[in-house]
Amino acid sequence: MADISAVFGILLFLGIAFPGMLTAWYLLFPATVERARLRFDRTPWQCFFVGGVITAILTIPIVILFALHNGVTQFMGWVIIFAILTIASIGAAGIAAKMGERLAARSGGNLSPAAAFVRGAIALELAAAFPILGWFIIIPLAIVTALGATAFALLRWMPRTVTQVVANNTVPQA
């Protein structure tokens, strides 16, 4: 019974801490989170594919580190995993910001940006906590996409704006 209480307590703590961590990223690094949000908003598939490539590239050294039966190398593998998840959480803050933006639009614009962000973070967390579907589909997709959005945001690679696309296309005059 104590094991069940411990697992429940840990999950409850993580459930409370996740929106707080995303809010901390949102407040500490607003420009980076905004770049991740814009990139996710305009090019979600590119974020997913870049995140998938980064995940595939980093999986190889992690598997090698875990295959070596040495405590130091396995510890280094866990450090890399936690570093990747920490970096991906910046992109997750961008996803939560986009979700908050949509929630604010649906509420009639009565929410402040911070309140909308926190609600978006909670909605993302609740979607990930949904049994089976959230665990095996939402969480992996969100992590990979967030990793790609973070990579774009940290490299400052922004998508072309609509005005640039319109300016580059020639419209035939009638």
N, C-alpha and C positions, 0 to 999 in steps of 0.2 A: 504494500500500500504506500509505503514511503517513496518507492521508486516512481509510482504514478504521480504522486504529488510533486516530486521534484521535476519530472518532465513537464507537467502542466504549468508549474511555476516558471520554468525556463521559457516555455512557449509564450506564456502571458507577458513575461518581461520583454521578450523580443518583439511581441506585438505592440507593446507600448513604446519601445525604443525606436522601431523602424521609422515611423513618421517623424519622430524627433530628430533622428539622424538626417533624414531628407530635408527637414526644415533648417537644420544647421547648415547644410550645404547651400541651401537656397539663400540663407542670410549671409553666410561667409563669402561665398563665391557667386554673387548674383549674375555677373557677366558670363561666366562659364556655364552656369545652369541655363541661362537664357539662350546661349549659343547651342547647347544640347537640345533645348526645347524647339528652337527654330529648325534645327537639322532634323529632328524626329518628326516635326510637323510637316515639313516639305518633302523629305526623302526618307521615309521609314524603311523602305526596302534596302536602300543603300546602307543605312545604319545596321540593319540586320545582317547583310552580307559582309560588311567590314568587320562587324563583331564576330561573325562566324569564322572569318579568316584568322582574326586575332586569337580566337579560342582554339582553333585547330593548330596554329603555330605554337601556342603556349602549352597545349596538352602534351606534346611530345616530351619536352624536358620534365614536365611534372610526372609523367608516367615513368620516365627513366629514374628520376629521383626516388619515387616510391618503390621501384623495382630493386633498387640497391638496399639491401637489408642492413642499413646503418642508421642509427638514430639521428645523426646530424643531417644526413641527406634527406631523410623523411621529414625532418623538421623544416628544412629549406623548401621542400615541396609544399608543406602547409603554409609557410610564409608567403610563397608565390600565390597560392590560391587566395589567401586572405587579402593580399595586395591587389589582385585582380578584382575581387569582389568590392573592395573599398573604392577602387577607381571606377568600377561600373556603377557604384551608387550615385556618382555625380550625374551620370546619364539617367539613372532611375529618378533622380530629382527633376530632370528635364521632362521625363515622361509624366511624373506626378504634376508638374506645372501645366503641361498640356491638358491633362485630365481635369485639373482645377479650373483652367480657362473654359473648358467646355461645360463644367458644372456651373460656373458663374454665368455663362451665357444662358443656360437653361433656367436659372433661378431669376432671370429678369435683370441681372446686373446689380443685385442688391448685396453682393458679397465683396468684401475688400480683397485685394490680390492675395494677401497673406492667408486670410480665411479660406479662400478658394484653393490655395496651394495645399493647406493642411487637409482639406476635404479630399483633394485629389490624391494625396499621399495615403490617406486612410482607405480610399476606394481601391487604390492599387494593392495595398496590403490585404484587404478583404478578398479581392479577386485571387490573390496568390494563396490565401489560406483555404480556399474552397477545396474540399477533398477531391482527390484524383485529378480532376480537370485543372485546378489551380497548381497542384504540386508538380504535375508532369508535363503540362503544356504552358501555362501562364508564366511560371517562374523561369523555366529555361529560355523561353522566347523573350521575356523581359530582360533577363540578364545579358543575353547575347546582343539584343538590340540596344540596351543601355550601354554596353561596352563599346559598340560602334558609334553611338551618339557621343560618348565621352571622348573617343579618339578624334572624331571630327572637331569637337569643341576645344580640346586641348591643342590641336594643330591649327585651330582657327580657320578651318576650311568650311566656308559657308556656301549654301546653295545659291545659285543664281536667282536673283529676284525676278518677279514677273515682269517688271519694267525692262530689265535687260533682255529677257526673252522676246518681248514684243519689239524692242528696238532692233534686235538682230534679224527678225523675220521681216521680209519685205511683203507688204500688202499691195496687191495690184490695184491701181487707181482705176475707177470706172469712168 
